[in-house]
């Protein structure tokens, strides 16, 4: 088993240990970076159960849609009632044509306009409810994923850091500085 501090000790053997510079070797740097990023994503992505969260939110959204459809059904029922009232008004209009055809016509238009306004309001309410529930679901999923990733990162840090590792790292760094001093002398 390799010692954890071996990479730190080997830093003293680099020919350019006394200066800083950019590593322009693309083949040496990018695969290391990509493997670290992929490793972290795979490690922290294991505990997140997005499918359950999304299924729950999907059910809530579907329930909201069903409720909106029931409201829509009520609005259609109201529309049918309004239409029957309209038919009634039209028959009365025929009877009272002599007395005031224009008055009945105004009443009919008011009734139709109020019914359409009610339907528009119900449709707007349904759309706003759906958008609100979708945004709330997205925010909850984001919050839970962030919390689980943070818990995983803290658990990893707490499990990896201990006193022995700190002492070995400090000793290796002191040794590396001593080696660097001997090389420069």
C-alpha positions in Angstrom: 0.0 0.0 0.0 1.4 3.4 -1.0 2.0 6.0 1.6 -0.4 9.0 1.4 2.5 11.5 1.7 4.6 9.9 -1.2 3.3 12.5 -3.8 4.4 15.3 -1.5 7.9 13.9 -0.9 8.4 13.3 -4.7 7.8 17.1 -5.3 11.3 17.7 -4.0 12.8 15.8 -7.0 11.3 18.1 -9.7 13.9 20.0 -11.6 11.9 23.2 -11.6 11.1 23.0 -7.8 12.5 26.5 -7.3 10.2 28.3 -9.7 6.6 28.5 -10.8 5.3 28.0 -14.3 2.4 26.7 -16.4 2.2 23.1 -17.5 1.4 23.3 -21.2 1.3 19.5 -21.6 -2.5 19.1 -22.4 -2.3 15.3 -22.3 -0.9 15.3 -18.7 -3.3 17.8 -17.2 -6.7 17.4 -18.7 -7.2 13.7 -18.1 -6.4 14.2 -14.4 -8.8 17.1 -14.0 -11.6 15.2 -15.9 -11.1 12.1 -13.8 -11.3 14.1 -10.5 -14.5 15.9 -11.7 -16.1 12.7 -12.9 -15.2 10.9 -9.7 -16.7 13.6 -7.5 -19.9 13.7 -9.6 -20.3 9.9 -9.5 -19.5 9.8 -5.7 -22.0 12.5 -4.7 -24.7 11.5 -7.2 -25.2 8.0 -5.8 -27.2 9.0 -2.7 -29.6 11.4 -4.6 -32.9 9.8 -5.4 -34.2 12.3 -8.0 -36.7 9.8 -9.4 -38.6 9.6 -6.2 -38.6 13.4 -5.8 -39.7 13.9 -9.3 -42.4 11.2 -9.1 -43.8 12.9 -6.0 -43.8 16.2 -7.7 -45.4 14.7 -10.8 -48.2 13.3 -8.7 -48.8 16.7 -7.0 -48.8 18.4 -10.4 -51.2 15.8 -11.8 -53.5 16.3 -8.8 -53.4 20.1 -9.4 -54.3 19.5 -13.1 -57.1 17.2 -12.1 -58.4 19.9 -9.7 -58.2 22.5 -12.4 -60.0 20.2 -14.8 -62.8 19.8 -12.2 -63.0 23.6 -12.0 -63.1 23.7 -15.7 -65.9 21.2 -15.6 -67.8 23.4 -13.2 -67.2 26.3 -15.5 -68.6 24.4 -18.4 -71.6 23.5 -16.3 -72.0 27.2 -15.5 -71.7 27.9 -19.2 -74.5 25.4 -19.9 -76.7 27.0 -17.3 -75.9 30.4 -18.8 -76.8 29.0 -22.2 -80.1 27.7 -20.9 -80.7 31.1 -19.3 -79.8 32.7 -22.6 -82.4 30.5 -24.4 -84.9 31.5 -21.8 -84.0 35.2 -22.3 -84.3 34.7 -26.0 -87.8 33.3 -25.7 -88.8 36.2 -23.4 -87.3 38.5 -25.9 -89.6 37.2 -28.6 -92.5 37.8 -26.3 -91.5 41.3 -25.4 -90.1 42.3 -28.8 -92.8 44.9 -29.1 -92.0 46.4 -25.7 -88.2 46.7 -25.8 -86.1 44.6 -28.1 -83.0 46.7 -27.5 -83.2 46.2 -23.7 -83.3 42.4 -24.0 -80.4 42.5 -26.5 -78.3 44.4 -24.0 -79.1 41.9 -21.3 -78.1 39.0 -23.5 -74.7 40.6 -24.3 -74.0 41.3 -20.6 -74.8 37.7 -19.8 -72.5 36.4 -22.5 -69.7 38.8 -21.6 -69.9 37.9 -17.9 -69.8 34.2 -18.7 -66.7 34.6 -20.9 -65.0 36.7 -18.3 -65.6 34.0 -15.7 -64.3 31.3 -18.0 -61.2 33.5 -18.7 -60.6 34.0 -15.0 -60.9 30.3 -14.3 -58.5 29.4 -17.1 -56.0 32.0 -15.9 -56.2 30.6 -12.4 -55.6 27.1 -13.6 -52.5 28.2 -15.6 -51.1 30.2 -12.7 -51.6 27.2 -10.4 -49.8 24.9 -12.7 -46.8 27.3 -13.2 -46.6 27.9 -9.4 -46.6 24.1 -8.7 -43.9 23.5 -11.3 -41.6 26.2 -10.0 -42.1 25.0 -6.4 -41.2 21.4 -7.5 -38.1 22.6 -9.2 -37.0 24.6 -6.2 -37.6 21.7 -3.8 -35.6 19.3 -6.0 -32.7 21.8 -6.2 -32.7 22.3 -2.5 -32.7 18.6 -1.7 -29.9 17.9 -4.2 -27.8 20.7 -2.7 -28.4 19.5 0.9 -27.5 15.9 0.0 -24.3 16.9 -1.8 -23.3 19.1 1.1 -23.9 16.3 3.6 -21.8 13.9 1.4 -19.0 16.4 1.1 -18.9 17.0 4.8 -19.0 13.3 5.6 -16.1 12.7 3.2 -14.0 15.5 4.6 -14.7 14.4 8.2 -13.9 10.7 7.4 -10.6 11.5 5.5 -9.1 14.1 7.9 -7.5 12.9 11.2 -4.5 13.8 13.4 -2.2 11.1 12.0 -2.7 12.3 8.4 -2.1 15.9 9.5 1.2 14.9 11.2 2.4 12.9 8.3 1.6 15.7 5.8 3.5 18.2 8.0 6.5 15.9 8.4 6.6 15.3 4.6 6.4 19.0 3.9 9.2 19.8 6.3 11.3 17.1 4.7 10.6 18.4 1.3 11.6 22.0 2.4 14.8 20.6 3.8 15.6 18.8 0.5 14.9 21.9 -1.4 17.3 23.9 0.9 20.1 21.3 0.3 19.6 21.5 -3.5 19.8 25.3 -3.5 22.9 25.3 -1.2 
